[in-house]
Amino acid sequence: MDTNRPLEPESEFVIKVQDINDNEPKFLEGPYTASVPEMSPVGTYVTQVTATDADDPTYGNSARVVYSILHGQPYFSVDPKTGVIKTALPNMDREVKEQYQVLIQAKDMGGQLGGLAGTTTINITLSDVNDNPPRFSKSFFHLRVPESSAVGSAVGRIKAHDLDIGRNAEVEYTIVPGDGGAMFDITTNEHNQEGMIILKRPLDYESKKAYTFKVDASNAHLDPRFQSFGAFKDTATVKINVLDVDEPPVFNKPSYVMDVYEDTPAGTIIGAVTAQDLDASSSPVRYSIDWKSDLDSYFDIDPVEGTISTNELLDRESIAQHNISIVATKLNSPVLSSRVAVTVHVLDINEFPPELSSPYETFVCENAKVGQVIQTFSAKDQDLPTAGQQFSFKSPKEDMINKNFTIRDFGNNTAGIVTKRSGFRRRLHEIYFLPVVIDDNGYPPKSSTGTLTIRVCGCEADGSLLTCSAEAIFLPVGLSTGALIAILLCIIILLE
């Protein structure tokens, strides 16, 4: 007999899904980069890496990660629990090896056999410390200096090399008091750390033919940790022999740069060079152009004055820069000559006036407000180079009394059309033509007048376009209604 009653009460079962170790540890931020100062003691902190394991950390050791180094020993060590990387060798020297690549493994199951693993790379750079003093490549420097050398000029150079880099390799030179202190000074060339020996007083071969003195080279920035290793400097001996020789002329500049505009008339002086004979005889100097540097004879030079002039019209589009060599020769000793490089830049003349970047057409809403910028516009110029071109915008003098619109120059090669009143009515006046004067900054300056077309349109309250007449939409730029009617009449007459 079926009573529809359960034979026994309902039972409830709870099924719990247990996690298994199916996810390996992952380094989310690798590969890593780090740096540590060279010569650091063992245990110096470098960086820390972290790996995550997606397995359940509350069940077994599936998510218990242990770190180890696969590649990078014996230089570095890793804390198996925290992933902190430290130095493992003392006194690692950047000058011996600067870059290290360390391979770190993160293994779950507490690192036990059967655990899953992930790896990451750490690129470690040893940063420089001042652990090396400067050293001269030789202990004795022999220099020869003409007696005609100018006071204040560099008459020689010596160099001490420092294995460090950056500010740790900056060298200071000093002359040890003695024979040369009154005649010479020494400064450091910041670009290559050479010691430049400077002449302080005039030399006289007849009075003294040689000077011998010592120079110390030391670091500008010392690290007190390494001063106990010994004196952080080196000393060299410098001997300077004064030469009694007939010197060639000396130009007052190491090189010359001159500018000339293209189309400058032939015979125009564009600059001058000057050379002097520093010998006691003080011979006159004569100038000439090395023909190999000016094969087409674009330039000429006055042999006495040294003034350089053009020989013909120059064209920047053909040659924008001329490099010529000027020779200075002593009149009483023609075999003694010197040369100097002269660079002539051919400048572009301002051939083209600026113009509007495009035929700007814009609209003004009937409900436009006073002072509203309704259009931003810019200009272009065919002259080269375009970089550095500056344009200014303004209304013509005859349009200054315009009651409807004005031009506002933004000072960044753009300008805007600004309303001077409100209450425009499309039925009364549909199109306005606004002239604008555009000036450039070329030489000579050029200007032009462009025309901006403004249509009066009905707009929504937010300023979006609502309606414009068909004539206003399709009317060509710059054509008034009367002009369009005249063109149509001409076409009708021709067809007849």
C-alpha positions as CSV (number, residue, x, y, z in Angstrom):
1,M,0.0,0.0,0.0
2,D,1.5,3.4,-1.1
3,T,1.2,6.0,1.7
4,N,3.5,8.6,0.1
5,R,5.4,8.8,3.4
6,P,9.3,8.7,3.5
7,L,10.6,5.5,4.8
8,E,13.2,7.4,6.8
9,P,14.0,11.0,7.6
10,E,15.9,13.3,5.0
11,S,19.7,13.4,5.3
12,E,22.0,16.3,4.5
13,F,25.5,15.7,3.2
14,V,28.3,18.4,3.2
15,I,31.0,17.8,0.5
16,K,34.2,19.6,1.0
17,V,36.6,20.0,-2.1
18,Q,40.1,19.6,-0.9
19,D,42.8,21.6,-2.7
20,I,45.7,19.9,-4.4
21,N,49.0,21.3,-5.4
22,D,48.3,22.3,-9.0
23,N,49.7,25.8,-9.1
24,E,53.4,26.7,-9.2
25,P,54.7,29.8,-7.4
26,K,54.9,32.9,-9.7
27,F,57.0,36.1,-9.6
28,L,54.6,38.8,-10.7
29,E,57.2,41.6,-10.9
30,G,60.2,39.9,-12.5
31,P,62.6,40.2,-14.1
32,Y,64.1,42.4,-11.4
33,T,66.9,45.0,-11.4
34,A,68.9,46.1,-8.4
35,S,72.2,47.6,-7.4
36,V,74.5,47.5,-4.5
37,P,77.7,49.4,-3.8
38,E,80.9,47.6,-4.6
39,M,83.2,46.5,-1.7
40,S,80.1,46.0,0.5
41,P,80.4,43.7,3.4
42,V,78.8,40.3,3.5
43,G,75.1,40.5,4.3
44,T,74.5,43.8,2.6
45,Y,70.8,44.1,1.5
46,V,70.4,44.1,-2.3
47,T,66.7,43.6,-2.9
48,Q,63.7,41.4,-2.1
49,V,61.7,39.2,-4.4
50,T,58.2,37.8,-3.8
51,A,56.4,34.8,-5.4
52,T,52.8,34.0,-4.9
53,D,51.1,30.6,-5.0
54,A,47.4,30.3,-6.0
55,D,46.9,27.1,-3.9
56,D,45.1,27.1,-0.6
57,P,47.6,28.3,2.1
58,T,45.4,26.8,4.8
59,Y,45.7,23.2,3.5
60,G,49.0,21.4,3.7
61,N,52.2,22.9,2.3
62,S,50.8,23.6,-1.2
63,A,51.3,27.3,-0.9
64,R,54.3,27.3,1.4
65,V,57.1,28.9,-0.7
66,V,60.8,28.5,-0.2
67,Y,63.4,30.6,-2.1
68,S,66.8,29.4,-3.3
69,I,69.5,30.5,-5.8
70,L,70.0,28.5,-8.9
71,H,72.6,30.8,-10.4
72,G,74.5,33.6,-8.8
73,Q,76.5,31.9,-6.0
74,P,78.8,32.4,-4.3
75,Y,78.3,36.2,-4.9
76,F,74.8,36.5,-3.4
77,S,72.4,34.6,-1.1
78,V,68.7,34.6,-0.6
79,D,66.7,34.1,2.6
80,P,64.6,31.0,2.0
81,K,61.6,32.4,3.8
82,T,61.6,36.2,2.9
83,G,63.2,36.3,-0.5
84,V,65.7,39.0,0.6
85,I,68.8,39.0,-1.5
86,K,72.1,39.9,0.2
87,T,75.8,39.9,-0.7
88,A,77.6,36.7,0.1
89,L,81.1,37.7,-0.8
90,P,83.1,40.6,0.7
91,N,84.8,43.3,-1.4
92,M,83.3,42.6,-4.7
93,D,85.0,45.0,-7.1
94,R,83.1,46.8,-9.8
95,E,86.3,47.4,-11.7
96,V,86.7,43.6,-12.0
97,K,83.1,42.7,-12.7
98,E,80.2,45.1,-12.8
99,Q,77.1,43.1,-13.8
100,Y,75.7,39.9,-12.2
101,Q,72.7,37.9,-13.2
102,V,71.1,35.9,-10.4
103,L,68.5,33.2,-11.0
104,I,66.1,32.7,-8.1
105,Q,63.8,29.7,-7.6
106,A,60.6,29.8,-5.6
107,K,59.4,26.2,-4.7
108,D,56.2,25.3,-2.9
109,M,55.6,22.3,-0.6
110,G,58.2,23.9,1.6
111,G,60.9,23.1,-0.9
112,Q,60.3,19.4,-0.6
113,L,60.7,16.9,-3.4
114,G,57.6,17.0,-5.7
115,G,56.9,20.7,-5.1
116,L,56.2,23.0,-8.0
117,A,58.7,25.8,-8.8
118,G,58.9,29.1,-10.6
119,T,62.0,31.2,-11.4
120,T,62.9,34.8,-12.0
121,T,66.0,36.7,-12.9
122,I,67.6,39.6,-11.0
123,N,70.1,41.8,-12.9
124,I,72.4,43.2,-10.2
125,T,74.8,46.1,-10.9
126,L,77.7,47.0,-8.6
127,S,77.6,50.8,-8.1
128,D,80.9,52.6,-7.9
129,V,82.6,53.8,-4.8
130,N,85.8,55.7,-4.6
131,D,88.1,52.8,-3.9
132,N,90.8,53.6,-6.5
133,P,93.2,56.6,-6.4
134,P,94.2,58.3,-9.6
135,R,97.4,57.0,-11.2
136,F,99.7,58.6,-13.7
137,S,100.5,56.4,-16.7
138,K,104.2,57.5,-16.4
139,S,106.2,59.2,-13.7
140,F,107.9,61.7,-16.0
141,F,106.3,64.0,-18.6
142,H,108.5,66.0,-21.0
143,L,106.9,69.0,-22.7
144,R,108.2,71.5,-25.2
145,V,106.7,75.0,-25.2
146,P,107.6,77.9,-27.6
147,E,108.7,81.0,-25.9
148,S,106.0,82.9,-27.9
149,S,103.2,81.1,-26.2
150,A,100.5,83.5,-25.0
151,V,99.9,84.0,-21.2
152,G,96.8,82.2,-20.2
153,S,97.1,79.6,-22.9
154,A,97.4,75.8,-22.4
155,V,100.9,74.8,-23.1
156,G,100.7,71.1,-22.2
157,R,98.5,68.4,-20.7
158,I,99.1,65.4,-18.5
159,K,96.6,62.8,-17.3
160,A,96.1,60.6,-14.3
161,H,93.7,57.7,-14.9
162,D,91.2,56.6,-12.3
163,L,89.5,53.2,-12.5
164,D,86.4,54.6,-10.8
165,I,83.6,56.4,-12.7
166,G,81.5,59.5,-12.3
167,R,82.3,61.9,-9.5
168,N,84.6,59.2,-8.0
169,A,86.9,59.6,-11.0
170,E,87.1,63.3,-10.8
171,V,90.8,64.3,-10.5
172,E,92.3,67.5,-9.0
173,Y,95.8,68.5,-10.0
174,T,98.1,70.7,-8.0
175,I,101.7,71.9,-8.7
176,V,104.0,71.2,-5.8
177,P,105.7,74.4,-4.7
178,G,109.0,74.8,-6.4
179,D,110.5,75.6,-9.8
180,G,107.3,75.9,-11.8
181,G,104.8,77.4,-9.4
182,A,105.4,81.0,-10.4
183,M,105.3,80.3,-14.2
184,F,102.7,77.7,-14.6
185,D,99.3,76.7,-13.2
186,I,97.3,73.5,-13.7
187,T,93.5,73.0,-14.1
188,T,91.3,70.0,-14.7
189,N,89.5,69.6,-18.0
190,E,86.1,68.5,-16.7
191,H,85.3,66.6,-19.9
192,N,88.3,64.2,-20.0
193,Q,89.9,64.8,-16.5
194,E,93.2,65.9,-18.1
195,G,95.5,68.3,-16.3
196,M,95.9,71.4,-18.5
197,I,99.1,73.2,-17.8
198,I,98.5,77.0,-18.2
199,L,101.2,79.6,-18.7
200,K,101.0,82.3,-16.0
201,R,103.9,84.6,-17.2
202,P,105.7,85.2,-20.5
203,L,108.5,82.8,-21.3
204,D,112.0,84.1,-22.3
205,Y,114.3,81.5,-23.9
206,E,117.3,83.7,-23.2
207,S,116.5,83.9,-19.5
208,K,115.5,80.3,-18.7
209,K,115.5,77.4,-21.1
210,A,113.8,74.7,-18.9
211,Y,111.5,74.2,-15.9
212,T,111.1,71.1,-13.8
213,F,108.4,70.7,-11.2
214,K,106.1,68.0,-9.6
215,V,102.4,67.6,-10.0
216,D,100.0,65.8,-7.5
217,A,96.8,64.1,-8.7
218,S,94.2,63.4,-6.1
219,N,90.5,62.7,-6.0
220,A,88.1,65.5,-5.4
221,H,85.7,63.3,-3.4
222,L,87.3,61.0,-0.9
223,D,85.7,58.0,0.8
224,P,87.1,57.7,4.4
225,R,86.6,53.9,4.4
226,F,89.5,53.5,1.9
227,Q,92.0,56.2,3.1
228,S,93.5,53.6,5.4
229,F,94.8,51.8,2.3
230,G,97.4,54.5,1.7
231,A,97.7,58.0,0.2
232,F,94.9,58.6,-2.3
233,K,97.1,60.5,-4.7
234,D,99.9,60.1,-7.2
235,T,102.8,62.3,-8.1
236,A,104.6,62.8,-11.5
237,T,107.5,65.0,-12.6
238,V,107.0,67.5,-15.4
239,K,109.9,69.0,-17.4
240,I,109.2,71.9,-19.8
241,N,111.7,72.9,-22.3
242,V,111.4,76.4,-23.7
243,L,111.8,76.5,-27.5
244,D,113.4,79.3,-29.4
245,V,111.8,78.8,-32.8
246,D,110.2,80.9,-35.5
247,E,106.5,80.4,-35.1
248,P,103.8,80.6,-37.8
249,P,101.1,83.2,-37.5
250,V,98.5,82.5,-34.8
251,F,94.8,83.1,-35.5
252,N,92.9,84.8,-32.7
253,K,90.2,82.1,-32.8
254,P,90.4,78.4,-33.2
255,S,87.6,78.6,-35.8
256,Y,85.2,81.1,-37.3
257,V,81.5,81.0,-38.1
258,M,80.0,83.6,-40.4
259,D,76.4,84.1,-41.6
260,V,75.3,85.5,-45.0
261,Y,71.8,85.7,-46.5
262,E,71.3,84.1,-49.9
263,D,71.1,86.5,-52.8
264,T,73.6,88.8,-51.1
265,P,75.3,90.8,-53.8
266,A,78.7,89.7,-55.0
267,G,81.5,91.6,-53.3
268,T,79.8,91.9,-49.9
269,I,82.1,91.5,-46.9
270,I,80.7,88.8,-44.6
271,G,83.4,88.7,-41.9
272,A,87.1,88.7,-41.2
273,V,89.9,86.6,-39.8
274,T,92.9,87.8,-37.9
275,A,96.3,86.2,-37.4
276,Q,99.4,87.5,-35.7
277,D,103.1,86.8,-35.8
278,L,104.1,86.3,-32.2
279,D,107.8,86.2,-32.9
280,A,110.0,89.2,-31.9
281,S,110.4,90.1,-35.6
282,S,106.6,90.5,-35.9
283,S,106.4,89.8,-39.6
284,P,103.4,91.1,-41.5
285,V,100.8,88.3,-42.3
286,R,99.2,87.6,-45.7
287,Y,95.9,85.7,-46.1
288,S,94.6,83.4,-48.8
289,I,91.9,80.8,-49.3
290,D,92.9,77.2,-49.8
291,W,91.6,76.6,-53.3
292,K,90.8,73.0,-52.4
293,S,88.2,74.1,-49.9
294,D,86.5,76.5,-52.3
295,L,86.7,74.9,-55.7
296,D,83.9,77.0,-57.2
297,S,85.4,80.3,-55.9
298,Y,82.3,81.4,-54.0
299,F,84.5,83.6,-51.7
300,D,87.4,86.0,-51.9
301,I,89.7,87.3,-49.1
302,D,91.7,90.5,-48.8
303,P,95.3,89.3,-48.5
304,V,96.2,92.2,-46.1
305,E,93.1,92.8,-44.1
306,G,91.7,89.3,-43.9
307,T,88.2,90.3,-44.8
308,I,86.1,87.6,-46.5
309,S,83.6,88.6,-49.2
310,T,81.3,86.8,-51.6
311,N,82.4,86.2,-55.1
312,E,78.9,85.5,-56.5
313,L,75.3,85.1,-55.4
314,L,74.8,82.2,-53.0
315,D,71.8,79.9,-53.1
316,R,70.8,78.2,-49.8
317,E,68.7,75.6,-51.6
318,S,71.9,74.4,-53.4
319,I,74.5,74.7,-50.6
320,A,73.3,75.7,-47.1
321,Q,76.8,75.6,-45.5
322,H,80.3,76.3,-46.9
323,N,83.4,75.1,-45.1
324,I,86.5,76.9,-46.3
325,S,90.1,76.9,-45.0
326,I,92.0,80.2,-44.6
327,V,95.8,80.2,-44.8
328,A,97.9,82.8,-42.9
329,T,101.5,83.2,-44.1
330,K,104.4,85.2,-42.7
331,L,105.6,87.7,-45.3
332,N,109.2,87.4,-44.4
333,S,109.1,83.6,-44.1
334,P,106.5,82.1,-46.5
335,V,107.2,78.5,-45.4
336,L,105.6,79.3,-42.1
337,S,101.9,79.3,-42.4
338,S,98.8,78.3,-40.3
339,R,95.3,77.4,-41.2
340,V,91.9,78.1,-39.7
341,A,88.5,76.6,-40.5
342,V,85.7,79.1,-41.5
343,T,82.1,77.9,-41.6
344,V,79.8,80.1,-43.6
345,H,76.0,79.5,-43.1
346,V,73.8,80.6,-45.9
347,L,70.7,82.0,-44.4
348,D,67.3,81.8,-46.0
349,I,65.8,85.1,-46.9
350,N,62.1,85.6,-46.3
351,E,60.7,85.0,-49.8
352,F,57.1,84.1,-49.0
353,P,54.5,85.9,-47.0
354,P,52.5,83.9,-44.4
355,E,49.0,82.8,-45.2
356,L,46.1,81.2,-43.5
357,S,46.6,77.4,-43.0
358,S,43.3,76.7,-44.7
359,P,40.3,78.6,-46.1
360,Y,38.6,78.9,-42.7
361,E,34.8,79.0,-42.7
362,T,33.0,79.1,-39.4
363,F,29.6,80.0,-38.0
364,V,28.3,82.2,-35.2
365,C,25.2,81.4,-33.4
366,E,22.4,84.0,-33.3
367,N,22.4,83.7,-29.6
368,A,26.3,84.1,-29.3
369,K,27.5,86.1,-26.3
370,V,30.0,89.0,-26.3
371,G,33.6,87.9,-26.0
372,Q,33.0,84.4,-27.3
373,V,35.8,82.7,-29.2
374,I,34.0,81.1,-32.2
375,Q,37.0,79.9,-34.2
376,T,40.7,79.3,-33.7
377,F,42.9,79.6,-36.7
378,S,46.6,79.4,-37.6
379,A,49.0,80.3,-40.4
380,K,51.7,78.7,-42.6
381,D,54.7,79.9,-44.5
382,Q,56.6,78.3,-47.4
383,D,59.9,79.6,-46.2
384,L,62.4,77.1,-44.6
385,P,63.1,76.0,-42.0
386,T,59.6,75.9,-40.6
387,A,61.0,75.4,-37.1
388,G,61.2,78.8,-35.3
389,Q,58.7,80.6,-37.4
390,Q,56.6,83.0,-35.5
391,F,53.4,84.5,-36.7
392,S,51.3,87.4,-35.3
393,F,47.7,88.2,-36.1
394,K,45.7,91.5,-36.1
395,S,42.9,93.3,-37.7
396,P,43.7,95.7,-40.5
397,K,43.7,99.4,-39.5
398,E,40.6,100.0,-41.6
399,D,38.8,97.2,-39.8
400,M,39.6,98.3,-36.2
401,I,36.1,99.8,-35.9
402,N,34.4,96.5,-36.7
403,K,31.5,96.2,-34.3
404,N,30.9,92.6,-34.9
405,F,34.1,90.6,-34.5
406,T,37.8,91.1,-33.6
407,I,41.0,89.1,-33.8
408,R,42.7,87.9,-30.6
409,D,46.4,86.8,-31.0
410,F,47.1,83.9,-28.6
411,G,50.9,84.4,-28.9
412,N,51.5,80.7,-29.9
413,N,51.1,81.0,-33.7
414,T,47.3,80.8,-33.4
415,A,44.6,83.4,-33.0
416,G,40.9,83.4,-32.5
417,I,37.8,85.1,-33.8
418,V,36.0,86.9,-30.9
419,T,32.5,88.3,-31.0
420,K,32.2,92.0,-30.0
421,R,28.4,92.0,-29.6
422,S,25.5,89.6,-29.2
423,G,22.1,89.4,-31.0
424,F,23.1,88.3,-34.5
425,R,20.2,87.9,-36.9
426,R,20.5,85.5,-39.8
427,R,17.7,87.2,-41.7
428,L,19.3,90.6,-41.5
429,H,22.9,89.5,-42.2
430,E,23.8,85.9,-43.1
431,I,27.5,86.1,-43.9
432,Y,30.4,88.2,-42.5
433,F,33.9,88.5,-44.0
434,L,36.6,89.3,-41.5
435,P,40.0,90.3,-42.8
436,V,43.1,89.4,-40.8
437,V,46.7,90.6,-41.2
438,I,49.4,88.0,-40.7
439,D,53.0,89.0,-40.0
440,D,56.0,86.7,-39.8
441,N,59.4,87.1,-38.1
442,G,61.6,86.5,-41.1
443,Y,64.1,88.8,-42.7
444,P,62.9,91.0,-44.2
445,P,59.5,90.6,-42.5
446,K,56.5,89.7,-44.7
447,S,52.8,90.0,-44.2
448,S,49.6,89.2,-46.0
449,T,45.9,89.7,-45.4
450,G,43.5,86.8,-45.4
451,T,39.8,86.6,-45.1
452,L,37.8,84.6,-42.6
453,T,34.2,83.7,-43.6
454,I,31.6,83.7,-40.8
455,R,28.0,82.4,-41.3
456,V,25.2,83.3,-38.9
457,C,23.3,80.2,-37.9
458,G,20.5,79.2,-35.6
459,C,21.8,77.1,-32.7
460,E,20.6,75.2,-29.8
461,A,21.0,76.6,-26.3
462,D,24.2,74.6,-25.8
463,G,25.7,76.2,-29.0
464,S,25.3,73.2,-31.3
465,L,24.3,74.0,-34.9
466,L,20.6,73.9,-35.7
467,T,19.9,75.6,-39.0
468,C,21.7,77.5,-41.7
469,S,20.3,78.7,-45.0
470,A,21.2,76.7,-48.1
471,E,23.0,79.7,-49.6
472,A,25.1,80.0,-46.5
473,I,26.0,76.3,-46.6
474,F,26.9,76.0,-50.3
475,L,28.2,79.5,-51.0
476,P,32.0,79.3,-52.0
477,V,34.5,80.8,-49.7
478,G,35.0,84.5,-50.3
479,L,32.0,85.0,-52.7
480,S,29.2,87.3,-51.7
481,T,25.7,86.9,-52.9
482,G,26.1,89.7,-55.4
483,A,29.3,88.1,-56.8
484,L,27.5,84.8,-57.2
485,I,24.6,86.5,-59.1
486,A,27.1,88.3,-61.4
487,I,28.8,85.0,-62.2
488,L,25.5,83.3,-63.1
489,L,24.5,86.2,-65.4
490,C,27.8,85.9,-67.2
491,I,27.2,82.2,-67.8
492,I,23.7,82.9,-69.2
493,I,25.1,85.5,-71.6
494,L,27.8,83.1,-72.9
495,L,25.2,80.4,-73.4
496,E,23.1,82.7,-75.6
